Amino acid sequence: FRQVYIFPICRDVKCQRICVLLLICEEFVAEFPRSYVTEISTECYYTNGTEQVRFFDRYIYNKKEYLYFDSKVGLFAGTTELGRQYAERLNKDKGILDNARAAVDRFCKPNYFAVEKFVLERKVKPTAKVTPTKVMGMHPGMIVCHVTGFYPSKIKVKWLRNGEEVTSDVTSTELLQNGDWTYQVHVFLELTPKSGDTYTCRVEHNSLYGPLEIRWAEPGMSELERSKVLTGIGGLVLGVIFVVVGLIVYLRNKKGNNSTKCFALLE
């Protein structure tokens, strides 16, 4: 059995150092089963900057919350029988209550301004690409727009057919975290390709000056293949031109030789 120590969250450096030392000493004194874990979650919720701030201290044992403090109420509350006993005891301690109630001004607001530029003003532009997920043909296929590497998480991804937004046959994954403070999302469009149709993935994000648009290439032909085809056509045209020019030169030379022979016979 692992003992559970309840400490009020420290708001000054000395108190934090004492708590850390206690935790270190605890590890040296005895080995406890690792399946018994106590957690303290400190949370700050902001509305319109620091206009409205709400502070929570949550005490969790084995992934189950048993006690919390809510600055809106100004008191501790228990979610289990043991937690209610602790709450009753803590709510009678004026020093602990005053310390917890002051957390909004001492803890939440200073931290807001400390991380404001990194979290609230941080913007990372998304990258996007479009790929088919099935072989395109006369049967319905699917193309997907991969959008990744963006922050903040709010984003709009739309499919356009010939410039008009497509709302049917569109599905999307949930917003996924990349693990580096950026996100990704994948939006699918089911379609039967028709000659002349163009499909565009449009991405709207507040890090962009305007919408990012990725056009889907012709079915069954990549950009590299298109480039090769155009190069081949260009080579063919040049070849035809050289053949025509050569033929003209040859015919002119032949005509010139025939004229010379005629003059020689007349003489």
PEKA-V94148 format. One record per helix or strand. SS is the DSSP state (H for helix, E for strand). FROM is the first residue (numbers start at 1). LEN is the number of residues. If there is no record, write none. Layout:
ss=SS from=FROM len=LEN
ss=SS from=FROM len=LEN
This chain:
ss=H from=13 len=17
ss=E from=38 len=10
ss=E from=52 len=10
ss=E from=64 len=7
ss=E from=75 len=4
ss=H from=81 len=10
ss=H from=94 len=8
ss=H from=103 len=18
ss=E from=124 len=1
ss=E from=127 len=6
ss=E from=141 len=11
ss=E from=156 len=6
ss=E from=164 len=3
ss=E from=170 len=3
ss=E from=176 len=2
ss=E from=183 len=9
ss=E from=199 len=6
ss=E from=212 len=4
ss=H from=223 len=44
